[in-house]
Amino acid sequence: MKFLTPLALLIAAPAQAGDKPPEFLANGGAFPLSEAVQVGDIVYLSGQLGFDESGRKLVSGGIGPETKSTMDRIGTTLAKYGLDHDALFKCTVMLTDIADFAAFNTVYKSYFKPGRYPSRSAFQTAGLVLDARVEVECWAWNPQSKEEPAE
């Protein structure tokens, strides 16, 4: 029966979406995308890259620092909804070199409580924006009875 829970979320989301239109969290950056979109009780986070503090270039140092920055940026988006990494239930990971998978995992798992990891897909891609090594997009659970996102 545990496998039915994610399925129920996907089936329930469209019904809940009719209750309220999608809410778009502005990106504020140079790219034509929303940082996140809330539909029903689910927040869909756009893929994040490992930018430095300026948000204009990638951090240096390889897959470890890029993964940390990526996960920190996901945390910043979640915080705008009053959430943290515990709210994530699905992540998709894109790597330009699948050989980086183990190093990625070392950093990634530190953002979650043991046994509370989101479901996840990971794959190698031919390339990412700005020659990033990793991009992560996620879905988070955010019941509508909570406060609206702070912009």
N, C-alpha and C positions, 0 to 999 in steps of 0.2 A: 504493500500500500504506500510505502514511502515514495516510490517513483511517481505516484499520482500527484503529489504536491506541486512540483514544477509544472506539470501539465495543467493542473487546475489554475495556476497563476497565469499561464498563457491564455487559457480559455476565458478566465475572468477579466483580464485586462481590457479586451475590446468592449465588454459589457460595461465596465466601469468608465471607460473612455467616453461613453455617451453621456455620462453624468456631468462631465465638465470638459471643456475643450483642452487640448494639450497646452501646457505652459512651457514656454521657451526661455531658457536662461541664456542671456546674451553672452557672446564670446568676448567681445571687446578687443579682439585681436584682428590680425590682418586677413584671416581666412573666413570664407563665407559659410560658417557653420554655427550651430548653437553649442555652447559648452555642455548643456544637458537639456533634455526635454522630459517633463513629467507627464505621463499618460496614466490616468487612474492611480493606482498605488505603486507604480513602477517608474523609476527614474532611469532613463537611458543616457549614459554618459558617452560623449564623443571620445574617439580614440585620443589618448594622450601620448606625447613624446617627452623625452627627458631634457627639457629646456633648462637653461640656467636661470638665475633670478631675474634677468632682464626680459625673459620670455621671447628673445629674438634669435638665440643660437643654442645649440645643444651643449650640454655639459661635456667636459673632456674626461678622459680616463677609462673609456670602454663601457662594456655592458653593465658592470656593477653600478657605477655612478648614474648611468642613463636609466637603469631600472629603478634605482632609488628616487631619482627626480620624477620619473613617470608616476610611481606610486604615491609620492608626496603630492603631486599635482592632482591626482585622483582624490586624495584625501581633502585637498583644498576645495574641490568642487563639492564633495559630499558634505563638508562643513557648512556650505551655503544653504543646505537643507536641514541642518541640525543633525547630520548623520556622520558616521565614521566607517571605516573599512568593514566593520561587522555587518553593515547593511547590504553588502555586495553578495549576490547569489549566483552571478554568471559573469565570467570574463573571457574575452577572446584576446589571445596574444599573438602578435605577428613579429617574427624575428627575421632579420636578413641573413643570419647564419644559424642554422639549427644546432651547430656545435656550441652556441652560447646558452643552450637550454639549461644546463646544470647551473651555470653561474647566475642566470636569470632566476631560477628557482630558489637559490640561496638567499637572495634579497627578497623576492616576492613573498615567500612563506613567513618572513619576519613581520609582515603586516597583519597576520591573522593569528587567532588563537588555534592551537593544535586541535585538529578534528573539526574545525569550522571554516574550512576552505571553500570558496565558491566553486561551482562546477566550472570547467574551463576547457577551452580548445586552444591549441597552440600549433602554429605552422610556420614554415619558412616561406618567405616571399622574395620576389626578385628585387624589390627595392621599396623604400619608404621615403616619405617627404623629408627633405633636407639631409638625406643620407643617414637618417636615424638607424640605430641598430635594433630598436624595439618600439612597438606601439601596443598599447593596451586599451581596449574599450570594455565597459562593464555595464551591468544592470544592477540596480539597487532597489530594495524594498523600502518604500516610504509611505505608510498609511496616510491617507488624506485627512485624517482627523488631527494631524500635526500642523504646526504653523507653516505658512508659506515661505519659500526661499528668500533669503536676504540678498539683495543685489548690491 
